[in-house]
Amino acid sequence: MNADDFPTPDVDVDSVDPDSLKRRIDAGEDVTILDARMGSDYEEWRIDGENVASINVPYFEFLDDEIDDDVLDRIPDDREVTVLCAKGGASEYVAGALAERGYDVDHLEDGMNGWASVYEAVEVERYDGAGTLLQYQRPSSGCLGYLLYHDGEAAIIDPLRAFTDRYLDDADDLGVDLTYALDTHVHADHVSGVRDLDAEGVEGVIPAAAVDRGVTYADELTTAEDGDTFEVGGATIEAIYTPGHTTGMTSYLVDESLLATGDGLFVESVARPDLEEGDEGAPDAARMLYESLQERVLSLPDDTLVGGAHFSDAAVPADDGTYTAPIGELVAEMDALTMDERAFVDLILSDMPPRPANYEDIIATNLGRNAVDDEEAFTLELGPNNCAASQDSLAGD
């Protein structure tokens, strides 16, 4: 049954918008979620948290007039339950069926699609370069981006196409001109917003080293070579070539204070090396990553902050709520950063998660080989990012 085909419940059902649900979770409120999607979708991607109790009962269990008692027994009747599905239709129906039986329920507007629209900007308080640095966070997929603004100008690093208007609106609200949109690499988990921002008058920047992967629009944008700098007000962003996750991976050092590492290094893990050349090329890419980390990243001062392009469920945010950490802290907590090359390669090849959903289509889109509209682009990137090399955190090991 299509979500649009579900009848309207006979009783009124309250809804909760995704931003409000996120605020409840962040505030530490106990939240109980009944996820009515199929089990395979639930296992791949769901709303989690220390204070989130999640139950999976597919919507078809609620289609009969008489719902089995063993189904109802799985759903708490002593607290409020938020029902969700993929797009919001099935969850409203399920919530209505439960409300008719006396349960305290609401449902999530637009389902997991709505959850994927949640996008928050958090200030990186430990950033001590010129200007102000914000970290954009997309909790549904763990995608991170960075907005630097100073003296009337701004730059966005690793923008998402789905939030093109958001970046422009935020710049307007801050009273600054968005001058640069920079990508760290050809992403495999989301559709880049660099070209869309470039079409809006922002200077789009991609790594020069990524062009050889087959970028079809390189002549239309600025390409960043290792050592190139970009001025944002009185702040400087420097391109630092750090291959490994991909051959074109380029980090950006934001006014000598934070290194935006793309998918090279995260606060909880290091990059997976198999998304460009597959399993066969992964060992060579892992060795390349080891060299980049040792020679280009860990050689920076210990107090340099690291900010990746993603975070996973295993990541722990800093006190300011951002997924950032000083290099010295990561070296102390992550054994992978002090191993010799052979041990490092063996480690990161040993526990890689499933590859991101639709990653081949997303890569082709980001290379310019596939043309997709906004709705198709949004649908392609639904789900977890899975860009780290490990299922669990490598920090604190």
C-alpha positions in Angstrom: 0.0 0.0 0.0 1.3 3.4 -0.9 1.6 5.9 1.9 -0.7 8.3 0.1 -3.4 5.5 0.0 -3.8 5.3 3.8 -7.2 6.5 5.0 -7.6 9.4 7.4 -8.0 8.1 10.9 -11.5 8.3 12.5 -10.0 10.1 15.5 -7.9 13.2 15.7 -4.2 12.5 15.9 -1.6 15.1 16.9 1.5 15.5 14.9 5.0 16.6 15.9 7.3 18.4 13.5 10.8 17.1 13.1 12.5 20.1 14.6 10.4 19.8 17.7 11.2 16.1 18.1 14.9 16.9 17.8 14.6 19.6 20.5 12.9 17.1 22.8 15.7 14.5 22.3 18.4 17.1 22.7 16.8 18.3 26.0 17.2 14.8 27.4 13.4 14.1 27.4 12.6 10.4 27.3 11.2 9.7 23.8 9.5 6.5 22.7 9.3 5.9 19.0 7.2 3.4 17.2 8.8 3.0 13.8 6.3 1.5 11.4 8.6 1.0 8.4 9.7 -2.4 7.2 12.3 -4.2 9.3 15.1 -3.9 6.7 14.6 -0.1 6.5 14.6 0.2 10.3 17.8 -1.8 10.6 19.6 0.4 8.1 18.5 3.8 9.4 16.5 5.0 12.4 16.3 7.7 15.0 18.5 6.7 18.0 19.7 8.4 21.2 20.5 7.6 24.8 17.1 8.8 25.8 15.3 7.3 22.8 13.4 4.0 23.1 12.7 2.7 19.6 10.3 -0.1 18.7 9.8 -1.5 15.1 6.4 -2.8 14.2 5.7 -2.6 10.4 2.5 -0.7 9.4 0.9 -3.8 7.9 0.5 -5.3 11.4 -2.2 -2.6 11.9 -4.2 -3.0 8.8 -6.7 -5.5 10.1 -9.7 -4.3 12.2 -8.6 -6.6 14.9 -5.0 -6.0 15.7 -3.2 -9.0 17.3 -2.8 -8.7 21.0 0.9 -9.6 20.7 1.4 -6.5 18.5 -0.4 -4.3 21.0 1.6 -5.8 23.9 4.8 -4.5 22.3 3.7 -0.9 22.5 3.9 0.9 25.9 0.6 2.2 27.2 2.0 4.2 30.1 3.7 7.0 28.1 3.4 9.0 24.9 4.5 7.2 21.8 5.6 9.0 18.6 4.8 6.9 15.4 6.9 7.4 12.3 7.1 5.9 8.8 8.9 7.0 5.6 6.7 9.9 4.6 4.0 10.4 7.2 1.0 8.7 5.7 1.3 5.3 7.3 2.3 6.7 10.7 -0.8 8.9 10.9 -3.0 5.8 10.2 -1.1 3.6 12.7 -1.3 6.4 15.3 -5.1 6.7 14.7 -5.5 2.9 15.2 -3.7 3.1 18.5 -5.5 6.3 19.6 -8.8 4.5 19.1 -7.6 1.9 21.6 -6.7 4.4 24.2 -2.9 4.9 23.5 -1.3 8.3 24.0 0.2 8.8 20.6 1.2 11.4 18.0 3.0 11.0 14.7 6.0 12.5 13.0 5.2 14.9 10.2 6.6 13.7 6.9 8.2 10.7 8.6 11.9 10.0 8.0 11.8 12.4 5.0 11.0 15.1 7.5 13.7 14.0 9.8 16.2 14.3 6.9 15.2 17.9 6.6 16.5 18.8 10.1 19.6 20.9 9.7 21.2 22.7 12.6 23.9 25.3 12.9 26.1 25.2 16.0 28.9 27.6 16.8 32.4 26.0 17.2 33.3 27.8 20.4 36.9 26.6 20.5 37.6 28.1 17.1 40.1 30.9 17.7 40.8 32.2 14.2 39.3 35.4 12.7 35.6 35.5 12.5 33.0 33.0 13.6 32.8 29.4 12.6 29.5 27.4 12.5 29.1 23.7 12.1 26.0 22.5 10.2 24.7 19.2 11.5 22.2 16.9 9.7 21.3 14.3 12.3 19.5 11.9 9.9 22.7 11.2 8.0 25.5 12.6 10.1 26.5 15.1 7.4 28.6 18.1 8.7 29.4 21.4 7.0 31.2 24.6 8.1 30.2 28.2 7.6 33.0 30.8 8.3 32.0 34.4 8.3 34.1 37.6 9.0 34.0 41.2 8.0 31.1 41.0 5.6 32.1 37.7 3.8 31.4 34.0 4.3 32.4 30.6 3.0 30.7 27.3 3.2 32.7 24.0 3.3 31.0 20.8 2.1 27.5 22.2 1.4 24.6 19.9 0.6 22.4 20.6 -2.4 19.3 20.1 -0.3 20.1 23.1 1.8 21.3 25.6 -0.9 18.6 28.1 0.1 19.4 27.7 3.7 23.0 28.8 3.3 22.0 31.8 1.3 19.3 32.7 3.8 21.7 32.3 6.7 24.2 34.5 5.0 21.5 37.2 4.5 20.5 36.9 8.2 24.1 37.4 9.3 24.5 40.4 7.0 27.4 38.8 5.0 28.0 37.8 1.4 28.5 34.1 0.7 31.6 34.3 -1.4 32.9 30.7 -1.6 31.5 27.2 -1.6 34.2 24.6 -1.2 34.0 20.8 -1.5 36.6 18.6 0.1 36.1 15.7 -2.3 33.6 13.9 -4.6 31.1 12.8 -2.0 29.5 9.3 -2.0 26.7 9.9 0.5 25.1 13.1 -0.4 24.6 15.4 -3.4 26.9 18.4 -3.3 25.6 21.9 -3.3 28.7 23.5 -4.8 27.3 23.8 -8.3 23.9 25.0 -7.2 25.5 27.7 -5.1 27.9 28.6 -7.9 24.8 29.1 -10.1 23.6 31.6 -7.4 26.7 33.7 -7.8 28.9 32.0 -5.1 32.3 31.0 -6.3 32.3 27.2 -6.4 35.6 25.4 -5.5 36.5 21.8 -6.0 39.9 20.1 -5.4 42.1 20.1 -8.5 43.1 16.5 -7.5 39.5 15.4 -7.9 39.1 16.4 -11.5 40.8 13.3 -12.8 38.0 11.1 -11.4 35.9 12.4 -14.3 34.4 15.7 -13.1 32.5 17.0 -16.1 32.1 20.6 -15.0 35.6 21.4 -13.7 36.0 24.2 -16.2 33.0 26.0 -14.8 34.4 26.2 -11.2 37.5 27.1 -9.4 39.9 24.3 -8.7 42.0 24.3 -5.5 45.6 23.1 -5.6 47.5 22.0 -2.5 48.6 25.3 -0.8 46.0 27.5 -2.4 44.4 30.1 -0.1 41.0 31.8 -0.1 40.4 35.0 1.8 37.2 35.4 3.8 37.2 38.8 5.3 40.3 38.8 7.4 40.4 35.0 7.7 42.3 32.6 5.4 41.3 29.1 4.3 44.2 27.0 3.0 43.8 23.8 0.8 45.8 20.9 2.1 45.9 17.8 -0.1 45.1 14.7 2.0 44.3 11.7 -0.3 43.2 8.4 1.1 39.5 8.2 1.4 39.6 9.4 -2.3 42.5 10.3 -4.5 41.2 13.9 -4.6 40.5 14.4 -0.9 41.6 17.9 0.1 41.2 19.3 3.6 40.8 23.0 4.4 42.7 24.7 7.2 40.4 27.5 8.5 42.6 30.4 9.7 45.1 28.0 11.3 42.5 26.9 13.9 40.3 24.2 12.5 41.1 21.6 9.8 38.0 20.6 7.9 39.1 17.1 7.0 36.2 16.0 4.8 36.1 12.2 5.1 39.8 11.8 6.1 39.6 11.9 9.8 36.6 12.1 12.2 36.3 12.6 15.9 35.5 8.9 16.3 37.3 7.2 13.4 39.2 7.5 10.2 38.1 7.3 6.6 37.1 4.1 4.8 39.3 3.6 1.8 37.1 1.5 -0.6 34.5 3.9 -2.1 36.6 4.9 -5.1 38.5 1.8 -6.2 36.5 -0.9 -4.3 37.9 -3.7 -2.3 40.8 -4.3 -4.7 42.1 -0.7 -4.4 41.3 -0.4 -0.7 44.8 -1.5 0.6 46.6 1.1 -1.5 44.2 3.8 -0.6 44.6 2.9 3.1 48.4 3.3 2.8 47.8 6.6 1.1 45.5 7.7 4.0 48.1 6.7 6.5 50.7 8.9 4.8 48.2 11.8 4.6 47.3 11.6 8.3 50.9 11.2 9.5 52.5 13.8 7.3 49.8 16.4 6.5 47.3 16.2 9.4 49.0 15.1 12.6 52.0 17.4 11.8 49.8 20.4 12.6 49.9 21.8 16.1 48.1 19.7 18.8 45.6 22.4 19.5 44.4 22.5 15.9 40.7 21.4 15.9 39.6 18.6 13.5 36.2 18.8 12.0 35.1 16.0 9.7 32.4 16.0 7.1 30.4 13.4 9.0 29.7 11.9 12.4 28.3 8.5 13.3 26.1 7.3 16.2 29.4 6.3 17.9 30.6 9.9 18.0 30.5 12.0 21.2 30.0 15.8 20.7 32.3 18.3 22.4 31.0 20.5 25.2 29.8 23.1 22.7 27.7 20.5 20.9 29.9 20.3 17.8 31.7 17.2 16.5 35.2 18.7 16.7 38.3 17.8 18.7 41.9 19.0 19.0 44.5 16.9 17.1 46.4 16.2 20.4 43.2 14.8 22.0 42.5 12.5 19.0 46.1 11.2 19.0 45.8 10.4 22.7 42.5 8.6 22.4 42.7 6.9 19.0 45.3 4.1 18.8 44.9 4.1 15.0 46.7 7.4 14.8 49.9 6.0 16.5 50.1 2.6 14.8 52.7 1.7 12.2 51.5 1.5 8.6 50.8 -2.2 8.4 48.8 -2.3 11.6 46.8 0.8 10.5 45.9 -0.8 7.2 44.9 -4.1 8.8 42.7 -2.3 11.3 40.7 -0.1 8.9 40.2 -2.9 6.4 38.8 -5.2 9.1 35.5 -3.7 10.2 34.1 -1.5 7.4 30.4 -0.9 7.5 28.1 -1.4 4.5 28.7 1.1 1.8 26.4 4.1 1.7 23.0 3.6 0.1 23.0 4.6 -3.6 26.6 5.6 -3.4 27.4 4.8 -7.0 24.5 7.0 -8.2 25.5 9.8 -5.8 29.1 9.7 -7.0 27.9 9.8 -10.7 25.7 12.8 -9.8 28.5 14.6 -8.1 30.8 14.0 -11.0 28.2 15.5 -13.3 27.4 12.3 -15.2 23.9 12.0 -13.8 21.3 14.8 -13.9 18.7 14.5 -11.2 16.1 17.0 -9.9 15.9 18.2 -6.4 13.5 15.5 -5.3 15.5 12.7 -6.8 18.7 14.1 -5.2 17.0 14.3 -1.8 15.8 10.7 -2.1 19.2 9.4 -3.2 20.9 10.5 0.0 18.4 9.3 2.5 20.0 7.0 5.1 23.2 6.8 7.1 26.5 8.1 5.6 28.8 5.1 6.5 31.9 6.9 5.4 34.0 5.9 8.4 36.2 2.8 8.4 34.7 1.3 11.5 31.4 0.2 12.8 32.2 1.5 16.2 34.3 4.4 17.6 38.1 4.1 17.4 38.4 6.8 20.0 39.1 5.8 23.5 40.2 2.4 22.5 
